[in-house]
Amino acid sequence: MSAVARIWGHERARLLVGVGVAGLLLFVVAPGVLSDFRLNLLAKFCCLAMVAVGIGLAWGRGGMLTLGQGVFFGLGGYLMAMHLKLADAGPGGVPDFMLLYGDGTVPAWWEPFRSPVVTVLAILLLPAGLAALLGLAVFTRRVRGAYFAILSQALAAAFAILLIGQQKVTGGTNGLNGFRSFFGFDLADPVNKQMLYYIAAGTLLVMVLVVRLVMRSRYGELLVAVRDQENRVRFLGYDPALVKVLAYALAAAFAAIGGALFAPIVGIISPADVGVVPSIAFLVGVAIGGRATLLGPVVGSIAVSWAETSLSERFPSFWTYFLGGLFIVVVAFLPDGFATLGRLRLRRRRPGPDEPVGTSDEEHASDEQASDEDEHDEATASAGRTA
Amino acid sequence: MTRSIRTTRALALSSGALVALLALSACGSRTDDEASSTSAASCVKTDGDSIKIGFLNSLSGTMAISEQTVRDALDLAAEEINAAGGVLDKKLEIVAEDGASEPTVFAEKAEKLIKSDCVAAVFGGWTSSSRKAMLPVFESNKSLLFYPVQYEGLEASPNIFYTGATTNQQIIPAMDYLKEQGVTKVFLVGSDYVFPRTANKEIIAYSEANGIEIVGEEYAPLGHTDFSTIVTKLKGSGAEAVFNTLNGDSNVAFFKEYKNVGLTAETTPVVSVSIAEEEVGGIGVDNIVGQLTAWNYYQTVESPQNATFVKAFKAKYGDDRVTSDPMEAAYTSLYLWKGMVEKAKSFDVADVQAAADGVTFDAPEGTVTVNGDNHHIAKTALIGKIDADGLIYPVWESDGPIDPDPFLEGYDWAEGLS
């Protein structure tokens, strides 16, 4: 009993320390040392990391290779952008681009988004609802693996083409941009930009905690079980489709919230942010960080975004080669991401008797549960490396 | 287990509350505040021997192939200006950035150039979406962008100078030309994005007022390469001319297909507005010889200024390189900024804006003049014919430089367009 209590206490302390350190970094150190411009960049990276956290859950834990998170990111972004455009609109209440490219009237389906409450509710519910519907349709038909990946990617492509084609009501390739205020707050004011950063960083932190909660719940174990042996879970009397739908919808909601904050922080949301390429880009950070771990996706995503920005500033003509090289290294030597560096080291030091034998996929899975404790070490290790 | 879950939940709740608190305490001015403070004063350093300016073009991604040529022209202009003593006795110090063909990156890098590098002005951008993404950045930071590409008009920001053509300097003259040639049936084909759709809207309004029939309007997604359906429709439409606003690779496929079905430049000429000297080689001269283009500059323009420009460009980048309209507009933009700064005797944005009206430059395309009201420049429209040597030769030109009219206010038929 006392041993169990000790582990509990230990775990709890670690959680508190982890949240404390993250909070200190995000809310005290970052605003203290970064200029307004860099802080706004970090806010943008936090938005992208939100998508990564969701992908970590759906792909890393649930085995659903979601190549189309741009759809949900875009939905969130466009929903928010529609509200911002309507709120900024002049006396006639018609956004500027509709006067330029459209017939100067606001379509009926735009109207509800004049209300901030409707907008926020729509951002939280609409993409998640769509993901749930889609998930039900796809997972109950037992579409999985590469077929699901292709399907989700096709959806992202279709969504981008739809947005481009409907220039009169979506702004076409230009997207929606030129926001002046955020729920009444002037976006040109640096203090408000800082507020947006706090919101983004805080939201990200909450999302990570939610995912931790999910990962450690019975549901989280069920999700991993479905990833590794869907049929066995079915024989045990569970419906794997429902298990997957929940994770997929949660990932969609995270992506949508990320998109909704991305629009005012970056100042633009366009089809270039929602199509196939950005959807794959979301995955890169997750894969590099370590998709099945708690902090791998978020740290990996922020690190990759940061590297992209600083490398392209320093080497504007050939920065893409560095990133390409990094991907090759990770794919070749660390297929499960940087978070597994710690595990490799640990395994080498004490090759436990519980080392599972089996196909690589299975090994990966049971490894996951066996080394739950290791995860924190790895995560902190990778966080330390990137900091 | 339960305890740890409870802890997580408590932590999630409390950190949520903390965020809300922080966010509220960090609130800045609201838009309805009287003294809504805007961004801080500019950080441009003007006390040294040099002055920083930013070049922001896509060096990676799909637009890199076009935008690199603009960067080359900008570098040439900067080199020439520095060799001649700089601007107000200060050498130009270039901060180069890659826009990566993505609007969000353009916005990010523009902000970086203004806020971190403290540049006096930024030169670059190509696609409409990159310009639209950068516009709020330049307006809220009260900085300057010089945008060198022909575009769809309907814009006039006090913080942007547009040195490429607006629609009444390129598209409308091209329609005037077709009308003069007696064309009565025109087919529209374009890539699916803002410029073609807006341009075609204007062409349709023009045609209605001028007795020209639009016999088809087709769009292909950017990068689309299967044009059999569109070209078949085109052939069956009885079109006497085609107005082509396709962009990039699509042109290769379109002109190949066009030739395949037996259409020729003699029977059904195609007027293109996005094909310049650079693109002719990529499409293949055989596929496109004899077709028409509408621009304000060609490498073949005969003037001493152009001879010098082409010679200097080839000397720096090689004999096989060609010069095109956007490159010339970018080259001109740097000299126009120099002219404005020297007229204002200041690098300050407000002073430059105030001095801009009437600044002229003997550009390779001819003398251009800045319009202080809409920040565009007066340009001569040139219709060119693509020759077997891959160059484009002017066959028609407007009566002198056309005053820029981005909102088409001077055209009765354009009423209700914007």
Interface residues (C-beta under 8 A of the other chain):
Chain A: W8 E11 R12 L15 L16 V19 G23 F27 S35 D36 F37 R38 N40 L41 K44 L99 L100 Y101 I161 I164 G165 Q167 G172 T173 N174 G175 N177 G178 F179 R180 S181 G184 F185 D186 L187 A188 D189 P190 V191 N192 Q194 M195 Y198 I199 A201 G202 T203 L205 V206 L209 V210 R212 L213 R216 S217 V266 G267 I268 S270 A272 D273 T309 S312 E313 P316 S317 W319 T320
Chain B: M1 R3 S4 I5 T7 T8 R9 L11 A12 S15 G16 L18 V19 A20 L22 A23 A26 C27 G28 S29 R30 T31 D32 D33 S36 S37 T38 S39 A40 L59 S60 A96 E97 D98 A100 E102 P103 T104 V105 A107 E108 E111 K112 K115 S116 T127 S128 S129 K132 A133 L135 P136 V137 S140 L154 D192 Y193 V194 R197 T198 K201 Y219 P221 L222 S418
